[in-house]
Amino acid sequence: MRQGSTVGPPTGEGLKRAFGSSNVAVEGIDYAALLSTNFNVGGADFAGIREMEDLLDRAAARCPTSQIVVGGYS
């Protein structure tokens, strides 16, 4: 679980408490969190965007009946 150090871990733990830890999987994305990447098309680091797309594609393929929730902050 890679979620940074400020927002991700408490958000993931809160979701697990609310919905049950066996019902929630949490995954973070490593990305370059730089002011300059905010000006890229898509508003983020290109490698991070690709990693997120790949992660969502894999989750949807492996768990087709699951609800997938995506969040972020800026």
N, C-alpha and C positions, 0 to 999 in steps of 0.2 A: 504494500500500500504506500504509494508515493503521493503525498498530498501537501507538500510544503510543510510549514510549521505553524502557521497562524490560523487559517480558516478551515482547511481541509479536515484535519483530524477531529476537531470538535463537531463539525457538521456530520461527518461519517458516523461518529459515535452516537450523535443525537438521532440519526435515522435508524440506526440499529436498535436503540432503546425504544423508539416509537413503533417500529414495525417488526422487531424481533431479529436478532443477529443471524438466525438461519435463513431469513428471508431477504437479507440485504447484502449485496456485494459492493464494495467501494474500491475504486481505482483512481489514482491520480495520474497526471501527465507531467513529465519533465519537459520544461520549455524554457527558452531564454526570456526571462521576465525583465525586459528592458524598456525604457520609455520609447526608444526608437522603433521597436517592433510593433508598437501600437499604431504606427503610421503605415504598416504593411496592409496590402489588400487582405481583408478578413480580420484585421485588427490584432494580429498575434504573430508569433514566430512561426514561420512556414513549416519547420520540422515538427513543432508541437501540433499544428493543425493536422498534418498528415498522420501523426501518431494517434490523435483523437479519432480521426476518421477510421483508421484501421481498427482501433479498439472497439468502436461502435459497430463496425461491420462484423467483427468476430463475435461480439456479444449477441447481435441479432441472429447470426447464423447458428450459434450454439444453443441459444435459449429463445427460440422463436415465439414462445407464448409469454415471455416475461415482459414486464413493463420496464422500459429503460428511461431513466431520468438523468438529465445532464445539467450541470450547474457550473457556474464560474463567478468570478468577481473581478473587478478592476479598481 
